[in-house]
């Protein structure tokens, strides 16, 4: 049976992943004090090309000088097809042993992952630095087409992340929304008695999200949803996070500290959910003693498949320290 998360990989909480511009020492310091599960220092989209070498130095200094405690820290390097990637990877990996993960954007195929594996393996062997995990962004049509092979390309891969903005550009979608609704992606209802036909939005990102979560769960890595760009819309963020959680995602990006609390709440099992999950094996054991394969809890039937669902939920709560 495939595990929800490969037990050979670190079981890191990943409900909220705060993206912090690598060019801002002030924002990095705030990120180090935030409640995000993972803080990601960004050398890619958040930094203009002329500022990238300086931002790289700022990130390395912050990783050396700040007290990160037991927090998981990631650095997003530039994509493999840019002139910045190799210096990002080498300098961060060699000079900042405190970093836990490298986020790599625009991964298109398993060969990209194999390249990263070779480079990081050699750096670790030469320097003795702790092993680095990989977080990979799926944000192109080619990357989504190859997502199954990407997820399984290396035991170093810990998570796949959906990049809605670049993905929309890659497929030619007619939207400038990043992670939000797409008004033109919808249908009209049948006319009512007055002839009115209200529109209903569809979910333009559902196919990509579903492909990613299945690939991740099959390979035992964490699926993480990308950003909801309108940080002034907490209810929109909440519903976007609820959708991702319902599909099986572990968490979602935060592009502003105000988004962290909502994400931590949505992607955490509630006490009632955990209590009900703990009751399921007990109820089924009692039913088995009475020669019944399925029993009812709170008016709903549960069976052997319910035990597996309950085990996943309880294990997640225990990892988060809320069980």
CORPETA-V46374 format. One record per pair of residues at least 4 apart in sequence whose ideal C-beta (glycine too) atoms are under 6 Angstrom apart, sorted by the first residue. I is the first residue (numbers start at 1). J is the second residue. D is the distance in whole Angstrom. If there is no record, write none. Layout:
i: [I,I]
j: [J,J]
d: [D,D]
This chain:
i: [3,3,4,5,6,9,11,12,13,13,14,14,14,14,14,15,15,15,15,15,16,16,16,16,16,16,16,17,17,17,18,18,18,18,18,19,19,19,19,20,20,20,20,21,21,21,22,22,22,22,22,22,23,23,23,25,28,31,32,32,34,35,36,38,38,39,40,40,40,41,41,42,42,43,43,43,43,43,43,44,44,44,47,47,47,51,52,56,59,60,60,61,62,63,63,63,68,72,73,73,74,74,74,75,75,75,76,77,77,77,77,78,78,78,78,79,79,80,80,84,87,88,89,90,91,92,93,94,94,97,101,101,102,102,103,104,105,106,106,107,107,107,107,108,108,108,108,109,110,110,110,113,113,116,117,117,120,123,124,133,133,134,134,135,136,137,137,138,138,138,138,138,138,139,139,139,140,141,141,144,144,146,147,147,147,148,151,151,151,151,151,152,157,158,159,159,159,160,160,160,161,161,162,162,162,163,163,164,164,164,164,165,168,168,175,177,178,179,179,179,179,181,182,185,185,186,186,186,186,187,188,188,189,189,191,191,192,205,206,209,212,213,213,213,216,216,222,223,224,224,225,225,225,226,227,227,228,228,230,231,231,231,237,237,238,241,241,241,242,244,244,245,245,251,252,254,254,254,263,268,269,269,269,269,274,274,277,277,277,279,280,280,280,280,281,283,283,287,287,294,294,296,297,302,317,317,318]
j: [7,220,312,220,220,158,319,72,37,320,37,222,224,250,251,37,251,263,264,267,36,37,251,254,260,263,264,38,40,253,31,34,36,39,254,40,42,253,255,27,28,31,41,27,42,46,41,42,43,47,55,59,47,51,55,58,62,39,66,68,257,260,260,72,74,73,74,76,103,59,75,46,76,47,55,56,76,77,88,76,78,105,51,52,55,55,84,91,75,95,96,65,66,96,98,99,73,100,99,100,101,103,135,92,99,102,103,85,88,89,102,82,84,85,88,105,106,85,112,88,91,92,93,94,95,96,123,123,127,129,133,135,132,134,135,136,137,139,140,112,136,143,150,112,140,142,143,146,149,150,153,153,154,120,154,156,132,127,129,156,158,156,157,159,160,161,163,143,144,147,160,162,212,163,166,167,170,170,171,208,211,150,211,212,215,215,160,215,216,219,221,219,221,221,221,222,224,212,216,223,224,226,212,225,226,167,226,178,179,205,226,178,173,175,182,182,229,226,227,228,229,201,204,202,204,199,200,201,202,200,197,199,197,198,195,197,196,209,210,247,223,223,247,248,221,223,250,249,250,251,244,249,252,253,253,255,237,240,236,255,256,259,259,262,262,252,263,266,266,249,252,266,267,267,263,259,260,263,267,320,273,274,313,317,317,323,310,313,314,283,302,306,307,310,307,295,297,292,295,301,303,301,302,306,322,323,323]
d: [6,5,5,6,3,6,5,5,4,6,6,5,6,5,4,5,4,6,5,4,5,5,6,5,5,4,5,5,6,5,6,6,4,5,5,5,5,6,5,5,5,4,5,6,6,4,5,5,5,6,4,4,5,5,4,6,5,4,5,6,6,5,5,5,6,6,4,6,6,5,5,4,5,6,6,6,6,6,6,5,5,6,5,5,4,5,5,6,6,5,5,6,5,4,5,6,6,5,5,5,4,5,6,5,5,6,4,6,4,6,6,4,4,5,6,5,4,5,6,6,6,6,6,6,5,5,5,6,6,5,5,5,6,6,4,6,4,6,6,5,4,5,6,6,6,4,5,5,4,6,4,4,5,6,5,6,5,6,6,6,4,5,5,5,5,5,5,5,6,6,6,6,6,3,4,5,4,5,5,6,6,6,6,6,4,5,6,4,6,4,6,4,5,6,6,4,5,6,5,6,5,6,6,6,5,6,5,6,5,6,5,4,4,6,5,6,4,6,5,4,6,5,4,5,4,5,5,5,5,6,4,6,5,5,5,5,5,5,6,6,5,4,5,5,5,4,5,5,6,5,4,5,4,5,4,5,5,5,6,6,4,6,6,6,5,5,6,4,6,4,6,6,5,5,5,4,5,6,6,6,5,5,5,5,5,6,4,5,5,6,5,5,6,4,5,5,5,4,4,5,4,6,6,4,5,4,4]
